Structures are given as C-alpha cells and as structure tokens.
Amino acid sequence: MNKIVFAIIIIIFSSQVVFCQTQQGLSLLGGVEYTGTTYNYKFQQNGSILKRNCVGGNFEVGASAALHYRFHKNWAIEAGVHITEIDLAVNDNALISKYYLKPTSNVSDGDFDIINFYYGPRISGYYFFNTSSKVQPYISAGLSFNHVSSKRTITNSFFYSPTGENLQLTAHYVPYYTSLNLETGIYIHNNIKQRKIRYFIGLKYYFAGNVVSGDYKDVQNGTILYTDHATASGQYLGFVIRIGGLLVKSKEKPHTKNKVSSEDIDNNVKRDSHVSDSIPKTLDDRTLNVQKVITVKNTTIHIKVWDHETVDGDVLSLNLNGNWILEDYELQKEQRKLTERLEAGVNYLVLHAISEGTAKPCTATLLIDDGESIQTFILNSDMNNSQAIQINVEP
C-alpha cells in the first residue's frame, strides 16, 4: 500500500513540472524512476536459509526534481534533489523448503520486504547526439548524495501458526552514502501549443557499496532454530521518465554570417508594398517581416527546404498560417519535402530560427511548387526576427 500511495504522489508531482528544449537555456525537470530491488545480496549462510526475494515483482520507485542548463547544443549540466526507495527483500528458503510452501509477495510464509527511503542532492552532466529529427539519443553521468529519511533500524516479524515459529528480520540502513550513475536514453522534443514540452526516456544504472544489512532468526517456543545475516548494495538498474519545459532562454549575441548579416534582415530587404494587413506583425515574441508576396494557382502546394550554403547546424521551424508544419528541424543539404493545403485568399509561411548554427543568422532555401509553377526563395531569420512569404491563392 505504501508503494501505491508513494507512486500516486510522484505521478501527481511530475504532471505539474516543466522541462527543456533544444535551445540553450535553463529548465525545470520532474521525473519518476521505476527499478528492481537492489543487487549484490550476500548471505552469511550462503543462501541455505535466506535468499533474495524476487517473487511477486519486488520493485522500487523514486522521484526527482532538477534545474537543467543546456549551454551548448550537445552539452548540459543538471542539479537537483531526489528521493529513492531502497528495499531489503528476502525469504526464508529453509522454511519454504521444509514445509513445501510456495513463496508469495506478502510478508507471509517466510517472505519479507522491508522498505525505506533515501533523499538528497544530485548533479549530472549530459551529452546529446546530433540528429535531424525530434528525437536525440543522449548519455549522462552523475553523482548522488543519499541520506536516510526515516528510522535506520526496522523490524518485521511473522508468526507461522502451524508450527509455532516466529520469524523476525531486522534491517539496518546506513545513515548516508554516495552513488555514481550512468544513464542512456532518448530525448524527445515537441512544441505542444508552443510550450515546447520535452521528454526523457532512459535506463539508469547506480553504483554504490552496501547500504542495508539484515539480521534474521527463527524462534520456536523460545528456542532459536537458526539465524542468518544478509547485506545488499545500492547497485540497481532503473527505468527513467522525465518531462518539463523551458524556464529561461539564453540570450545570444549578434554574429554575422559570411553572405548575409542580421542588418540585411531588418534594413536592406524591403517589405513588399502589397503585404496584407491580415498577416500578424509578430510571431512567438519575434518581429515578423514579410519579404516576398507570391501568387499560386492551387490550394495544395509542395514545399521543399534545405541549406543552400555550408551545413553549419542551423535549426528552424516553419509556420503556415499560425500552425507549425515543421518543428526543430536541423537543415541539411538534402531537401526536406512537405505537402500542405492553403486557405483561399491570403496565406503566410514563416521561417522561425531555433538555432543559428556556427555562422549566423539561420539561412535556408525554400521552394514552393503549386503544380503549375515553381518559385524559389532564400529566407534569413535570427533569434529576434523571422522572415516570411505571403502566398496569395488566385485560381
């Protein structure tokens, strides 16, 4: 029951927090971990009396909250707090064998599962692998400091009425310990109503020495029939899910690209005199500049986008009439093709910069094919200004 209540609290907590995006910035993370019981059990009687109890699905849960700072497109650091469940789960193999009992997951028939929790600070470093999709593999390494949250000594007992035997296990938890962890998984980013929700899904392995020991005895009519002693380390494998969103986005200093400067975006490229008043002046807190007004004959168009210069890590999103049709896409030499449907009358297509790469601003070639004509354009956008094309449908 304690596990179920704790898991519900974690789920409620994690649903309220927000996480990180591919741009550099500071983010808040919340997550849950689901693990098996700790590994490396050792027994004084070599398992002839006690053995590790894996029957019935002995799983442990944990939760974390952290600040995640992505200072580079590949690198990030993270610091936060966590709480982790550590169990001592064993059963009396001698009793089960003697009376031909079937092990269960309950504290009965010689089965024990003593639960305790550790909490403390945690720090980690991350490396993200470059991809052209919304999914990025990552690896992470970190250090955790763990302090016991309740009693260091916990005793569970069970009376086996058929024979009058009283079974007793006393667990001793260390007051604090440190652990190293390695994590690998996938990072998924998706703009949900522009809140830029992000997810981590991964596997994390913890390394630590002995964190809990247990003294066991079987007493019948005041006589100790046998005893055993167990130890368990803090090594275990966990399944990790985290979710969240950006808190503070890093400001980038203006920097020029060889062929096009940021001044070209604002001053040298004139707005067409036939720009419709229905097109917004800003999008996602950036100034929107319509650089070209074109006419197409059909409402269905094919759009191609690619990097016509040196591929330098430009990342962009495309917005058509207020809807994101391509998100967080890293430009390639190969053309990315989209098929979209226009509204009758005035439409607008926006190039929105996510990252300006190593040479700024973000520059891309766009091709629009309505089935009767092909029109090609070069658009430039930075972190303050987005360029757009007005598309008028005139059958």
PyMOL commands that set and color helices and strands:
alter all, ss='L'
color gray80, all
select helices_A, chain A and resi 2-14+93-99+262-268
alter helices_A, ss='H'
color red, helices_A
select strands_A, chain A and resi 25-36+42-43+50-52+59-70+75-92+111-128+135-148+153-160+165-173+176-190+197-207+210-220+223-233+236-249+282-283+286-296+300-306+314-320+323-330+336-341+345-356+362-369+374-381+385-393
alter strands_A, ss='S'
color yellow, strands_A
deselect
rebuild
show_as cartoon
